[in-house]
């Protein structure tokens, strides 16, 4: 897979300025690892009059198949042979677009610390792509690039030069010429190469809308083939396409009125909208847990009794949480968590932050040591009281994270639930529910036994008579400074034995539906 960018210059404006903009020295050949192979950057020619930068992407077909989870992600036929014998190694596609973004990230953003005056300079550029899939033929190539100011030459590649009667293939040899900034040229290629290929090798997640709009800023809003570009780039996912089109239309209207988009998107007066909508208790609980984890500076977090993964989903939205491990005794709950989180469709870098493991909290487990924080959200009330000491030791005595956050129902608040018969607990699987004083006594005793200090807080409306619906305890290990993680290592978390004995008390599957 091959692409070249060529410019010309003079003694006053040498063509080798291209090296500054691309952040790659013309006298060096460099290589970069990508998720599907190796990218090489080299300069076949580099002097004051003419400079050519080449990007060569060597695709590993085996890695491509292994990382392409699910039909359509690799853009290859369904047959077993078709997974390995295809056009991906040599035809410019979304693979090359991702390599462009990875290798020339600063150039694409228009950043050049060494020579900032070069960023806005339009240069005579010639871009060549020897083999480009073009679903729509040379005509579509013209329609996509010509409105952007490029002179376009798209020569069809014959199916077989020996047999011209067979006609042309769906590939073209592309040559673009024009005066553009390097950043503009890279952004055009980044968006339009996969559009012409019309087959992405990775799952199109919602964040692809933001990537498209960032790369398309300044040119996509008014492009005559906007709908084709958006639809193909987002793999024809209707919901994402609609979202992108709505944002582009807002940008177009804002530009025509010479105002910021935010000024137009103000149909709802938040100050005048006085209707209060109740926030679900489960959402308040997750936000309280996240606030406690943020204040502790936690990066590597255990969700003990993770159930269907609602808290894991909230943790994934914040980049500060670099490693998240969900533990539950129920394999069914873990399968449901994987499905709800869409781990198999999640971008690879995002999915690498999550692990789901089966385990019982009634047993010590060396896989759980070495983490910054552990969360027991609506878990302890599902454990038989006689097993609580075992859970206590497994978490506070063996795993010993720097921070532990525990939430549990406040039984005193139950009288405020109109749908809850008097004297009953909130869920059939609850073994008990504590009053505020009972919870505090238990938490303080645990902290004293294992070298922690503990603070308490309400979750939900704090009723002056019966307290909040949920109570929270935030444990901090004594002797540790508050703030960022102190142990960045994984500890022995990868080598521990699998203590997966079935203890239904340690699972909280379905508990988020409570209240």
Buried (B, 14 or more C-beta within 10 A) or exposed (E): BBBBBBBBBEEEBBBBBBBBBBBBBBEEEEEBEBBBBBBBBBBEBBEBEBBBBBBBBBBBBEEBBEBBBEEBBBBBEEEEEEBBEBBBBBBBBBBBBBBBBBBBEBBBBBEBEEEEEBBEEEBEBBBBBBBBBBEBBBEBBBBBBBBBBBEBBBEBBBBEEEEEEEEBBBBBBBBBBBEBBBBBBBBBBBBBBBBBBBBBBBBBBEEBBEBBBEBBEEBBBEBEBBEBBBBBBBBEBEEBBEBBBEBBEBBBBBBEEEEEBEEEEEEEEEEEEEEEEEEEBBEBBBEBBBBBBEEBBBBBBBBBBBBBBBBBBBBBEEEEBBBBBBBBBBEEBBEBBBEBBEBEBBBEEBBEBBBBBBBBBBBBBBBBBBBBBBBBBBBBBBBBEEBBEBBBBBBBBBBBBBBBBBBBBBBBBBEBEEEBEEEEBBBEBBBBBBBBEBBBEBBBEBBEEBBBEBEBBBBBBEBEEBBBBBBBBBBBBEEBEEEEBEBEEBBEBEEBEEBBEEBEBBBBBBBBEBB
